[in-house]
Amino acid sequence: MDLRDRDLISIQQARELAARASAAQKRFSTFSQQQVDVVVEACASAASEAGESLARAAVEETGYGNVPDKIQKNRLASVEVPRAIREMRTVGVVREDAKTGIVEYASPIGVVAAIIPSTNPTSTAIYKTLIALKARNAIVLSPHPSAIKCICQAAGILERASLSAGAPEGLISCMSLTTLQGTQELMRRPEVGVILATGGTGLVRAAYSSGKPAYGVGPGNVPAAIERSADVRKAIADIIAGTTFDYGTICSSEQAIVVEDAVREQALEELRQQGAHFLSSDEAEKVGRMLFQPGSHVANPKLVGRAATVIAEMAGISVPSTTRVLIARLEPQQVGREFPLSAEKLSPILAFYSVADFAAIIELATRLLLFGGAGHTAAIHTQDAEKARRYGQAVPAFRVIVNSASVHGSTGYSTNLFPAMTLGCGAPGGNITSDNIGPQHLMNIKRVAWESRPVEHRTVPADRRMSPDAGVEPMGIAPAHARAASVPAKPTPAAPQTSAATPPLSSSASAPVSATTQQIGSPLRAGVPDRATLARLVEHVLEAHGIARGSGIPAAAAAVSAPCGHDESPAAKSPTAATPQSPTAAPKPFATSPAPKPAKPSVEISPFVSENDVRQAMTRSQKIFIGPKTIVTPSARDLGREHEVFVDTGAESGAAS
C-alpha cells in the first residue's frame, strides 16, 4: 500500500465513521438522564478493569512513560472523572432560577472529533469518551500514528461496554488508519460539531483552522517556586514526583525550580538526597543539543518520556543507577531559545535557578511561562498564604498549584480542580478557554426567559394610520421614568379654568393608578382613560392657555388614538363629549380666555408635541420650538433630544404622562 492509498483510505474511513456517529448520536440524544448515566458508568467500569492492560499496551507500543504511572493516569480517567460528573445534569432542565425567570436546558453538540496523543494515549481516549457521552454526544477518535493499537484497543473496550448498556452502534469509534489528510477530513466533516485536540502545537492550530469549534491545549513550561517559608523537604519531594511522573509526559509537569536565595543550599541538599544528578556545563550542553536538534523548537521524541538514566546513557553521561532526575544549574538571565534547558522538556530534566527575593521569583517565573508555557500551569511552595495569592495573581498561568506536585494538582488528582487530561491555556496559550475541559464544554445551553420588564407599546393616531406621511413608531422598552409615571384612573371632565397656570393632568380630582399602569399609547388596561377622556384633558390644557383650536396646534394634538385593536368609545363619537358648553351660546370647540392675548412671538412655539410630530420635523429637516409650558410626550422628548430637533425658548418643557 503506497502513501497515496493510505491517505485515501484514511479519508474514506473518516467520512464513514463520522456518518455512523451522527446517526447514532441522533438516537442517543433521546436518552433520559438515567439512560445516559447507565451508559457512562458501564464504560467507566470496563475501562477501570482494563486499566493495567491498557497501560502496558501503551508503553509497549510507544516507548513513552512507565506502566505504574500510566495505570494511575487510566485510573484518573476511568474513576476520578466519572466520580466528578456523576451528579452533573446533562439532559433536560440543568438549571432553573426563579428569581431571574430563566430556565436552562442542555442540548448536545453532536459528534466529537477527538485527537489523541501518543504521550497519554489510553487515558486521554477514556477521558474524552466519557465526557463526550455524558453530554449525549458521539465520539470518533483519531489516534496518533505511533499509538493506534492501544488507542483503538481502549475504544473497543468502551464501545462494547456502551452497547451492553443499550447505546446505539456507532456511538464510539476509532480510526484504524490515521494520516494527516484523514485527520483533517475528520475535523472538517459536516457531522462533526466540536474538536477536542490534544497534541503538538501544529495539530492544535490545524484544529482551530478547520472551521469548527475546537478545544485545544498549549505547551507548558511550568516553574515551581520555593519561597523562604516553604517546607523545603516536602517541596523537593513534590517537584521530583511531578517531573518524574510517567517520565514527564504530561505538559503540566515541572520544568524549572526557582528558589529564594535564603533556602538555596537546603534545596540543593534535598535534591541530592532525593535522587537528583547535577549536570556539569559540558553535560548540560550535550543534553541540550540532543533534546533540541538544530532548527527545531520541539523536544526530540527519542528523549521524551524516557527515564533520567536512559537519557544520560543516550547522551554519553555516567550517572548513578538511582538517578531520578537530571538538573542543570542556570543563571536567572538564562531564559530563551539559546538556553535549551530553560524550555519545556517533557522528560525528567529540570532547570535550577536561585534568585534574591520573592519579587525576583515572580519576575523569573513570569519569563519562563512567557517563553514557552503562557496560560498553562505554575506551582509555588510556601507557608505564607498571602504570598501564594500574590504569586497566583501575578504569574501568567491559569492553574497555580500550592504546596503540591504540579502535574497531580493541575489534573485534579491532588486538588479539587476538575479531573481532566485536556487543560486549556486561555488566550495567552492560543486556546478558547482556560478551563479543565469537561462535559459542560461539550453541550449547548438553551435558555427560556420570562419577561422581567414591561415593553412599551406605541401606536399611531387613528386619523393618521393611513396617511402616507405617518410613520409607524417603533416598539421599545419604556424608560424607567415613563414606566413609573402615573395617569388618572377615572378622570372626570374638569371645570373651565381662567387661571394662566397649567393644571397637571393628574389632578386631585383624579386618583392616580399604580406605577405598573402603562402610559398613553400602551395597551388598554384597567384604569387607563379612553380616547374621549384623553381628548377632553388635552382640550382643557389648551383652553387654560388661551389657545384656540387650529392656531398652530400640531395635528397630533387634535386627536389621541385609541389603544391598538380597540374601537373608539361611543362617548368619543358624541358631539357632547367635548368640553362642556354654555347653554345659551353656540357650541364652540374651545372656550377662549377672557384675558387679552399676548403678542404673537416671532417664532411659533408648539403647545403640544408627539413623537409623530418629531418624526415629521426630522423628515422635513425642520426644528420644533418649545417653551416652558409646551407639553411634550416622553417618546417625543427622547427622540427629539437624540436628533436635536427641539429649540428650547425658555425653561425645561413639561412632559405628558
C-alpha positions as CSV (number, residue, x, y, z in Angstrom):
1,M,0.0,0.0,0.0
2,D,1.6,3.3,-1.1
3,L,1.2,6.6,0.7
4,R,-1.5,7.8,-1.7
5,D,-3.6,4.7,-1.0
6,R,-3.2,5.2,2.8
7,D,-4.3,8.8,2.5
8,L,-7.4,7.9,0.5
9,I,-8.3,5.0,2.8
10,S,-7.9,7.2,5.9
11,I,-10.1,10.0,4.3
12,Q,-12.8,7.5,3.4
13,Q,-12.7,6.0,6.9
14,A,-13.1,9.4,8.5
15,R,-16.2,10.0,6.3
16,E,-17.8,6.7,7.2
17,L,-17.2,6.9,10.9
18,A,-18.5,10.4,11.1
19,A,-21.7,9.5,9.3
20,R,-22.2,6.4,11.6
21,A,-21.5,8.5,14.6
22,S,-24.0,11.2,13.6
23,A,-26.8,8.6,13.1
24,A,-26.0,7.0,16.5
25,Q,-25.9,10.4,18.2
26,K,-29.4,11.3,16.9
27,R,-30.8,8.2,18.7
28,F,-28.6,8.7,21.8
29,S,-29.8,12.3,22.1
30,T,-33.3,11.0,23.0
31,F,-32.0,9.1,26.0
32,S,-33.0,10.1,29.5
33,Q,-30.6,11.2,32.1
34,Q,-30.8,7.8,33.8
35,Q,-30.1,6.0,30.5
36,V,-27.1,8.3,29.7
37,D,-25.7,7.7,33.1
38,V,-26.0,3.9,32.8
39,V,-24.0,4.0,29.6
40,V,-21.3,6.3,31.1
41,E,-21.0,4.1,34.2
42,A,-20.7,0.9,32.1
43,C,-17.9,2.4,30.0
44,A,-16.1,3.7,33.1
45,S,-16.3,0.4,34.8
46,A,-15.0,-1.5,31.8
47,A,-12.1,1.0,31.4
48,S,-11.2,0.7,35.0
49,E,-11.0,-3.0,34.9
50,A,-8.7,-2.8,31.8
51,G,-6.5,-0.1,33.3
52,E,-3.4,-2.2,33.8
53,S,-3.6,-4.0,30.4
54,L,-4.1,-0.7,28.6
55,A,-1.2,0.8,30.4
56,R,1.1,-2.0,29.4
57,A,-0.1,-1.8,25.8
58,A,0.6,2.0,25.7
59,V,4.2,1.6,27.0
60,E,4.9,-1.3,24.7
61,E,3.7,0.5,21.6
62,T,5.0,4.0,22.2
63,G,8.0,3.5,24.5
64,Y,6.9,6.6,26.5
65,G,6.5,6.6,30.2
66,N,6.2,3.6,32.6
67,V,3.4,1.2,33.4
68,P,2.7,2.1,37.1
69,D,2.2,5.8,36.3
70,K,0.1,5.0,33.2
71,I,-2.1,2.8,35.4
72,Q,-2.6,5.9,37.6
73,K,-3.5,8.0,34.6
74,N,-6.0,5.4,33.4
75,R,-7.5,5.4,36.9
76,L,-7.8,9.2,36.9
77,A,-9.8,9.0,33.6
78,S,-11.9,5.9,34.5
79,V,-12.5,6.5,38.2
80,E,-12.0,10.2,39.2
81,V,-13.6,11.7,36.1
82,P,-16.9,9.6,36.4
83,R,-17.0,10.5,40.1
84,A,-16.7,14.2,39.3
85,I,-19.5,14.1,36.7
86,R,-21.8,11.6,38.3
87,E,-24.3,14.2,39.7
88,M,-24.0,16.5,36.7
89,R,-27.2,17.2,34.9
90,T,-26.8,17.0,31.1
91,V,-30.4,16.1,30.0
92,G,-33.5,18.4,30.2
93,V,-33.5,21.2,32.7
94,V,-30.0,21.7,34.1
95,R,-30.7,24.9,36.0
96,E,-33.7,27.0,36.9
97,D,-33.6,30.4,38.5
98,A,-37.0,31.6,39.8
99,K,-35.5,35.0,40.7
100,T,-34.4,35.8,37.2
101,G,-37.2,33.8,35.4
102,I,-34.7,31.8,33.4
103,V,-34.8,28.0,32.8
104,E,-31.8,26.3,31.1
105,Y,-31.9,23.2,29.1
106,A,-29.0,21.0,28.0
107,S,-28.5,20.4,24.2
108,P,-25.8,18.0,22.9
109,I,-23.4,19.3,20.3
110,G,-23.4,16.2,18.1
111,V,-20.3,14.4,17.1
112,V,-17.0,15.0,18.8
113,A,-13.7,14.6,16.8
114,A,-11.1,13.6,19.4
115,I,-7.4,13.8,18.5
116,I,-5.5,11.5,20.8
117,P,-1.7,12.0,21.6
118,S,0.9,9.3,21.9
119,T,2.2,10.5,25.2
120,N,-1.0,9.8,27.1
121,P,-2.9,7.6,24.7
122,T,-5.2,5.3,26.6
123,S,-6.0,7.7,29.5
124,T,-6.9,10.5,27.1
125,A,-9.1,8.2,25.0
126,I,-11.0,7.1,28.1
127,Y,-11.4,10.6,29.5
128,K,-12.6,12.2,26.2
129,T,-15.0,9.4,25.5
130,L,-16.6,9.6,29.0
131,I,-17.1,13.4,28.9
132,A,-18.5,13.2,25.4
133,L,-21.0,10.5,26.3
134,K,-22.1,12.3,29.4
135,A,-23.1,15.3,27.3
136,R,-25.1,12.9,24.9
137,N,-22.6,13.2,22.1
138,A,-21.0,10.6,19.8
139,I,-17.2,10.4,19.5
140,V,-14.7,9.5,16.8
141,L,-11.1,9.0,17.9
142,S,-8.2,9.9,15.7
143,P,-5.1,8.3,17.2
144,H,-1.5,9.4,16.9
145,P,0.0,7.1,14.2
146,S,2.5,5.7,16.8
147,A,-0.3,4.7,19.3
148,I,-3.0,3.4,17.0
149,K,-3.2,-0.1,18.5
150,C,-3.5,0.8,22.2
151,I,-5.9,3.7,21.5
152,C,-8.2,1.5,19.3
153,Q,-8.0,-1.2,22.0
154,A,-9.3,1.3,24.6
155,A,-12.0,2.4,22.1
156,G,-13.1,-1.2,21.5
157,I,-13.4,-1.8,25.3
158,L,-15.5,1.3,25.7
159,E,-17.7,0.6,22.6
160,R,-18.5,-2.9,23.8
161,A,-19.5,-1.7,27.2
162,S,-21.7,1.0,25.8
163,L,-23.5,-1.5,23.6
164,S,-24.1,-3.8,26.6
165,A,-25.8,-0.8,28.3
166,G,-28.1,-0.1,25.4
167,A,-26.2,2.6,23.5
168,P,-26.7,2.6,19.7
169,E,-24.0,1.2,17.4
170,G,-21.5,3.7,16.1
171,L,-21.6,6.0,19.2
172,I,-17.9,5.3,19.9
173,S,-15.5,4.6,17.1
174,C,-11.7,4.8,16.3
175,M,-9.9,5.3,13.1
176,S,-7.6,2.3,12.5
177,L,-5.6,4.1,9.8
178,T,-4.7,7.7,10.5
179,T,-2.8,10.1,8.2
180,L,-2.7,13.9,8.3
181,Q,-5.2,14.0,5.4
182,G,-7.5,11.6,7.2
183,T,-7.4,13.5,10.4
184,Q,-8.1,16.8,8.6
185,E,-11.0,15.2,6.8
186,L,-12.5,14.1,10.1
187,M,-12.1,17.6,11.6
188,R,-13.9,19.2,8.6
189,R,-16.8,16.7,8.3
190,P,-20.2,18.4,8.5
191,E,-21.3,15.8,11.0
192,V,-18.6,17.0,13.5
193,G,-19.8,19.6,15.9
194,V,-16.6,20.2,18.0
195,I,-13.0,19.1,18.1
196,L,-11.0,18.0,21.2
197,A,-7.4,18.4,20.1
198,T,-4.6,17.2,22.3
199,G,-1.2,17.1,20.7
200,G,1.6,19.3,19.3
201,T,1.2,23.0,18.5
202,G,0.8,22.3,14.8
203,L,-2.0,19.9,15.3
204,V,-3.9,22.2,17.6
205,R,-3.5,25.0,15.1
206,A,-4.9,22.7,12.4
207,A,-7.9,22.1,14.6
208,Y,-8.5,25.8,15.1
209,S,-8.2,26.4,11.4
210,S,-10.7,23.6,10.4
211,G,-13.7,25.9,10.6
212,K,-15.1,24.0,13.5
213,P,-15.3,24.9,17.2
214,A,-12.2,23.4,18.9
215,Y,-10.8,22.9,22.4
216,G,-7.1,22.7,22.2
217,V,-4.2,22.8,24.6
218,G,-0.9,24.8,24.7
219,P,2.6,23.9,25.8
220,G,3.6,24.0,29.4
221,N,6.9,25.3,30.8
222,V,6.0,25.0,34.4
223,P,8.0,26.9,37.0
224,A,8.0,25.6,40.5
225,A,8.8,28.3,43.1
226,I,10.2,27.6,46.6
227,E,9.7,30.6,48.8
228,R,11.7,31.0,52.0
229,S,8.9,29.9,54.4
230,A,8.3,26.6,52.5
231,D,8.7,23.1,53.9
232,V,11.7,22.6,51.6
233,R,11.9,18.8,52.0
234,K,8.3,18.3,51.0
235,A,8.6,20.9,48.2
236,I,11.5,19.0,46.6
237,A,9.7,15.7,47.0
238,D,6.6,17.1,45.3
239,I,8.7,18.6,42.5
240,I,10.5,15.4,41.8
241,A,7.3,13.4,42.0
242,G,5.8,15.7,39.4
243,T,8.6,15.9,36.9
244,T,9.2,12.1,37.0
245,F,5.5,11.1,36.8
246,D,5.3,8.9,33.7
247,Y,8.7,10.5,32.9
248,G,7.4,13.9,32.3
249,T,4.9,13.2,29.5
250,I,2.2,15.5,30.9
251,C,2.5,19.1,29.9
252,S,1.8,20.4,33.4
253,S,4.8,18.6,34.9
254,E,7.5,20.8,36.5
255,Q,10.2,22.1,34.1
256,A,12.2,24.5,36.3
257,I,12.8,25.1,40.0
258,V,13.1,28.8,41.2
259,V,14.3,29.1,44.8
260,E,14.8,32.1,47.0
261,D,18.5,32.5,48.0
262,A,17.6,32.1,51.7
263,V,16.8,28.4,51.1
264,R,19.1,27.7,48.2
265,E,21.6,25.4,49.9
266,Q,18.8,23.5,51.7
267,A,17.1,22.9,48.4
268,L,20.3,21.7,46.7
269,E,21.0,19.2,49.5
270,E,17.4,17.8,49.4
271,L,17.7,17.3,45.7
272,R,20.9,15.3,46.1
273,Q,19.3,13.3,48.9
274,Q,16.3,12.5,46.7
275,G,18.0,11.2,43.6
276,A,19.0,14.3,41.5
277,H,22.1,14.4,39.4
278,F,23.5,17.8,38.7
279,L,24.8,18.2,35.2
280,S,28.1,19.9,34.6
281,S,28.3,22.7,32.0
282,D,29.5,20.2,29.3
283,E,27.0,17.6,30.2
284,A,24.2,20.2,30.1
285,E,25.3,21.3,26.7
286,K,25.3,17.7,25.4
287,V,21.8,17.0,26.8
288,G,20.5,20.3,25.4
289,R,21.9,19.5,21.9
290,M,20.2,16.1,21.9
291,L,16.9,17.4,23.3
292,F,16.5,20.2,20.8
293,Q,18.1,19.5,17.5
294,P,19.3,22.4,15.3
295,G,16.4,24.4,13.8
296,S,13.8,22.6,16.0
297,H,11.9,24.1,18.9
298,V,10.2,20.8,19.8
299,A,11.7,18.2,22.1
300,N,13.3,15.2,20.4
301,P,10.7,12.4,20.5
302,K,13.6,10.0,21.2
303,L,14.1,11.6,24.6
304,V,10.5,12.5,25.5
305,G,9.1,10.3,28.2
306,R,12.3,8.4,29.0
307,A,13.9,7.7,32.4
308,A,16.7,10.0,33.5
309,T,19.2,7.1,33.4
310,V,18.2,6.3,29.8
311,I,18.6,10.0,28.7
312,A,22.0,10.1,30.4
313,E,23.1,7.0,28.7
314,M,21.9,8.3,25.3
315,A,24.0,11.5,25.9
316,G,27.1,9.6,26.9
317,I,26.9,10.7,30.6
318,S,27.7,8.5,33.5
319,V,25.2,8.8,36.4
320,P,24.3,6.5,39.4
321,S,21.6,3.9,38.7
322,T,19.5,5.5,41.4
323,T,19.2,8.8,39.5
324,R,15.7,10.0,39.2
325,V,16.1,13.5,37.6
326,L,18.8,15.4,35.8
327,I,19.3,19.1,36.8
328,A,21.1,21.9,35.0
329,R,22.0,25.0,37.1
330,L,21.2,28.2,35.1
331,E,21.6,31.9,35.9
332,P,18.4,34.0,36.2
333,Q,19.1,35.7,32.9
334,Q,19.5,32.4,31.0
335,V,15.9,32.0,29.7
336,G,15.2,31.7,25.9
337,R,16.0,29.7,22.8
338,E,19.7,30.0,23.2
339,F,19.3,28.1,26.5
340,P,17.5,24.9,25.5
341,L,17.1,23.5,29.0
342,S,15.0,26.6,30.0
343,A,12.2,25.3,27.7
344,E,9.6,22.6,28.1
345,K,11.4,19.2,28.0
346,L,8.7,16.6,28.6
347,S,11.2,14.4,30.4
348,P,12.7,14.2,33.9
349,I,15.1,17.1,33.3
350,L,14.9,20.3,35.4
351,A,16.5,23.7,35.2
352,F,17.5,25.2,38.6
353,Y,17.5,28.9,39.3
354,S,18.3,30.9,42.5
355,V,17.1,34.5,43.0
356,A,17.4,37.1,45.7
357,D,13.8,37.6,46.9
358,F,10.1,36.9,46.3
359,A,9.7,39.7,43.8
360,A,12.5,38.1,41.7
361,I,10.7,34.7,42.0
362,I,7.6,36.2,40.4
363,E,9.7,38.0,37.7
364,L,11.6,34.9,36.6
365,A,8.5,32.6,36.8
366,T,6.7,35.0,34.5
367,R,9.6,35.0,32.0
368,L,9.7,31.2,31.9
369,L,6.0,31.0,31.3
370,L,6.0,33.6,28.5
371,F,8.9,31.8,26.9
372,G,7.0,28.5,26.4
373,G,4.0,28.0,28.7
374,A,1.8,31.1,28.8
375,G,-1.5,30.4,30.3
376,H,-0.8,26.8,31.4
377,T,0.3,26.0,34.9
378,A,2.7,27.2,37.7
379,A,3.4,25.9,41.2
380,I,4.6,27.5,44.4
381,H,5.7,26.0,47.8
382,T,5.2,28.4,50.7
383,Q,3.7,28.6,54.2
384,D,2.7,32.3,53.6
385,A,-0.8,32.3,52.2
386,E,-0.6,36.0,51.2
387,K,2.5,35.3,49.1
388,A,0.8,32.3,47.5
389,R,-2.1,34.6,46.5
390,R,0.3,37.3,45.2
391,Y,2.2,34.7,43.1
392,G,-1.0,33.3,41.7
393,Q,-2.4,36.6,40.7
394,A,0.9,37.8,39.2
395,V,2.1,34.9,37.0
396,P,0.5,34.3,33.5
397,A,-0.8,30.8,34.3
398,F,-4.4,29.7,34.8
399,R,-3.7,26.9,37.1
400,V,-1.5,27.8,40.1
401,I,-0.8,24.8,42.4
402,V,0.1,25.5,46.0
403,N,2.2,23.0,48.0
404,S,1.6,20.0,45.7
405,A,3.2,18.4,42.7
406,S,2.2,20.5,39.7
407,V,1.1,17.6,37.4
408,H,-1.0,16.0,40.1
409,G,-2.6,19.3,41.2
410,S,-3.4,20.6,37.7
411,T,-5.2,17.4,36.6
412,G,-7.3,17.3,39.8
413,Y,-5.6,14.3,41.4
414,S,-4.3,16.1,44.4
415,T,-6.5,19.2,44.3
416,N,-10.2,19.9,43.9
417,L,-9.8,21.1,40.3
418,F,-11.9,19.2,37.7
419,P,-10.1,16.0,36.8
420,A,-9.0,16.3,33.2
421,M,-6.4,15.4,30.7
422,T,-7.2,18.4,28.5
423,L,-6.1,21.6,30.2
424,G,-7.0,24.9,28.4
425,C,-4.5,27.7,28.4
426,G,-6.8,30.6,27.5
427,A,-6.0,33.4,25.1
428,P,-2.2,33.6,26.1
429,G,-1.8,30.0,25.1
430,G,-3.9,30.3,21.9
431,N,-6.9,28.5,23.4
432,I,-10.6,29.3,23.6
433,T,-10.8,28.5,27.3
434,S,-8.6,28.3,30.4
435,D,-10.7,25.6,32.0
436,N,-10.1,21.9,32.6
437,I,-12.3,20.5,29.9
438,G,-15.4,18.6,31.0
439,P,-19.0,17.7,29.7
440,Q,-20.1,21.2,30.4
441,H,-17.9,22.3,27.4
442,L,-19.4,19.7,25.1
443,M,-23.1,20.8,25.2
444,N,-25.0,23.9,24.4
445,I,-27.3,25.6,26.9
446,K,-30.8,26.6,25.7
447,R,-32.4,29.4,27.8
448,V,-36.1,30.1,28.2
449,A,-36.6,33.6,29.7
450,W,-39.7,35.2,31.1
451,E,-40.4,38.9,30.8
452,S,-39.0,40.9,33.7
453,R,-39.5,44.4,32.5
454,P,-42.6,45.6,30.6
455,V,-42.3,46.6,27.0
456,E,-43.8,50.0,25.9
457,H,-46.4,49.5,23.1
458,R,-46.7,52.6,20.9
459,T,-49.4,53.3,18.3
460,V,-50.1,55.8,15.5
461,P,-53.1,58.2,16.0
462,A,-56.3,56.8,14.3
463,D,-56.6,59.6,11.8
464,R,-53.0,59.2,10.6
465,R,-52.8,55.4,10.3
466,M,-53.5,55.5,6.5
467,S,-51.6,58.8,5.9
468,P,-48.6,58.4,3.6
469,D,-46.6,60.8,5.9
470,A,-47.3,58.9,9.1
471,G,-44.6,56.5,10.2
472,V,-45.2,53.6,12.5
473,E,-43.5,54.2,15.8
474,P,-41.1,51.5,16.8
475,M,-41.7,49.2,19.8
476,G,-39.1,49.5,22.5
477,I,-38.5,49.3,26.2
478,A,-40.2,52.1,28.1
479,P,-37.7,54.4,30.0
480,A,-37.7,53.9,33.7
481,H,-39.3,57.3,34.3
482,A,-42.0,56.6,31.7
483,R,-42.8,53.2,33.3
484,A,-43.2,54.8,36.7
485,A,-45.4,57.7,35.5
486,S,-48.9,57.6,36.8
487,V,-52.1,58.5,34.8
488,P,-55.6,59.3,36.0
489,A,-57.6,56.2,36.7
490,K,-61.1,57.6,36.3
491,P,-60.9,61.3,35.3
492,T,-63.9,63.5,35.3
493,P,-64.5,66.5,33.0
494,A,-62.6,69.4,34.5
495,A,-64.4,72.7,35.0
496,P,-63.2,75.5,32.8
497,Q,-60.3,77.3,34.2
498,T,-59.4,81.0,33.9
499,S,-56.0,80.8,35.6
500,A,-52.9,81.1,33.5
501,A,-51.3,78.3,35.5
502,T,-51.1,74.9,33.8
503,P,-53.1,72.4,35.8
504,P,-51.5,69.0,36.0
505,L,-53.1,66.2,34.0
506,S,-53.2,64.1,37.1
507,S,-55.3,66.4,39.4
508,S,-56.6,65.8,42.9
509,A,-60.0,65.1,41.3
510,S,-58.4,62.1,39.6
511,A,-57.0,59.2,41.6
512,P,-53.6,58.1,40.2
513,V,-53.1,54.5,39.3
514,S,-50.1,52.4,40.2
515,A,-46.7,52.6,38.6
516,T,-47.4,49.4,36.7
517,T,-50.2,51.1,34.7
518,Q,-48.8,52.0,31.2
519,Q,-48.6,55.5,29.8
520,I,-50.5,56.9,26.9
521,G,-50.2,54.6,23.9
522,S,-49.9,51.4,26.0
523,P,-52.4,48.5,25.5
524,L,-55.8,49.1,27.0
525,R,-55.8,48.1,30.7
526,A,-57.9,48.6,33.7
527,G,-57.7,52.2,34.9
528,V,-56.4,53.7,31.6
529,P,-58.6,56.6,30.2
530,D,-60.3,56.1,26.9
531,R,-59.8,58.3,23.8
532,A,-62.6,60.7,24.7
533,T,-61.3,61.3,28.2
534,L,-57.8,62.0,26.9
535,A,-59.1,64.4,24.2
536,R,-61.0,66.3,26.9
537,L,-57.8,66.5,29.0
538,V,-55.8,67.9,26.1
539,E,-58.5,70.4,25.2
540,H,-58.7,71.5,28.8
541,V,-55.0,72.2,29.0
542,L,-55.0,74.1,25.7
543,E,-58.1,76.1,26.8
544,A,-56.3,77.1,30.1
545,H,-53.5,78.5,27.9
546,G,-55.9,80.6,25.8
547,I,-55.1,78.6,22.7
548,A,-57.9,78.2,20.2
549,R,-58.2,75.0,18.1
550,G,-56.3,75.2,14.8
551,S,-54.0,78.0,16.0
552,G,-50.7,76.2,15.3
553,I,-51.6,73.1,17.2
554,P,-49.9,70.1,15.7
555,A,-52.3,67.6,14.1
556,A,-51.3,65.0,16.7
557,A,-52.9,67.1,19.4
558,A,-56.3,67.2,17.6
559,A,-57.0,63.6,18.3
560,V,-55.5,60.9,20.6
561,S,-55.7,57.5,19.3
562,A,-57.5,54.7,21.0
563,P,-55.3,51.8,22.0
564,C,-54.3,49.5,19.2
565,G,-57.0,47.0,18.3
566,H,-59.9,48.8,20.2
567,D,-62.7,50.9,18.6
568,E,-63.5,54.4,19.7
569,S,-65.8,54.6,22.7
570,P,-69.3,55.9,22.0
571,A,-68.5,58.9,24.1
572,A,-65.7,59.9,21.7
573,K,-68.2,60.0,18.8
574,S,-70.7,62.0,20.6
575,P,-70.9,65.8,19.9
576,T,-71.3,66.4,23.6
577,A,-68.2,64.6,24.6
578,A,-66.0,67.7,24.3
579,T,-65.6,70.5,26.8
580,P,-68.9,71.5,28.4
581,Q,-70.5,74.4,26.6
582,S,-72.6,77.3,27.8
583,P,-76.4,76.6,27.4
584,T,-77.0,80.0,25.7
585,A,-74.1,80.1,23.4
586,A,-73.5,78.2,20.2
587,P,-71.2,75.2,20.8
588,K,-67.5,76.0,20.3
589,P,-64.7,73.6,20.1
590,F,-62.7,75.5,22.6
591,A,-63.5,78.2,25.1
592,T,-61.2,81.2,24.9
593,S,-59.7,83.0,27.9
594,P,-61.2,86.5,28.5
595,A,-57.7,87.8,29.2
596,P,-56.1,89.7,26.3
597,K,-53.8,87.6,24.2
598,P,-50.1,88.4,24.2
599,A,-48.4,89.5,21.1
600,K,-47.6,86.7,18.7
601,P,-43.9,85.7,19.1
602,S,-41.5,85.8,16.2
603,V,-41.4,82.0,16.3
604,E,-44.2,79.5,16.6
605,I,-43.9,77.8,20.0
606,S,-45.7,74.4,19.9
607,P,-48.0,73.8,22.8
608,F,-48.1,70.1,22.3
609,V,-45.6,67.7,20.7
610,S,-46.0,64.0,20.0
611,E,-43.4,61.6,18.6
612,N,-45.1,61.7,15.2
613,D,-44.5,65.5,15.1
614,V,-40.8,64.9,15.8
615,R,-40.6,62.4,13.0
616,Q,-42.3,64.7,10.6
617,A,-39.9,67.5,11.5
618,M,-36.9,65.2,11.0
619,T,-38.2,64.2,7.6
620,R,-38.6,67.9,6.6
621,S,-35.3,69.0,8.3
622,Q,-37.3,71.4,10.5
623,K,-36.9,72.5,14.1
624,I,-39.7,72.5,16.7
625,F,-39.8,75.4,19.1
626,I,-40.9,74.6,22.6
627,G,-41.4,76.8,25.6
628,P,-41.7,76.3,29.4
629,K,-45.4,75.3,29.0
630,T,-45.1,73.1,26.0
631,I,-46.4,69.6,26.6
632,V,-44.0,67.0,25.2
633,T,-44.8,63.3,25.3
634,P,-41.9,61.2,26.8
635,S,-41.3,59.4,23.5
636,A,-41.2,62.7,21.6
637,R,-38.8,64.2,24.2
638,D,-36.4,61.3,23.9
639,L,-36.4,61.2,20.1
640,G,-36.2,65.0,19.7
641,R,-33.3,65.3,22.1
642,E,-31.4,62.5,20.4
643,H,-31.7,64.1,16.9
644,E,-31.5,67.8,18.2
645,V,-34.9,68.7,16.8
646,F,-36.0,71.0,19.6
647,V,-35.2,74.7,20.1
648,D,-36.0,75.5,23.7
649,T,-37.0,79.1,24.1
650,G,-37.3,79.0,27.9
651,A,-37.0,76.7,30.8
652,E,-37.4,72.9,30.7
653,S,-40.7,72.0,28.9
654,G,-43.4,69.9,30.5
655,A,-43.9,66.2,29.7
656,A,-47.2,64.4,29.1
657,S,-47.6,61.5,31.5
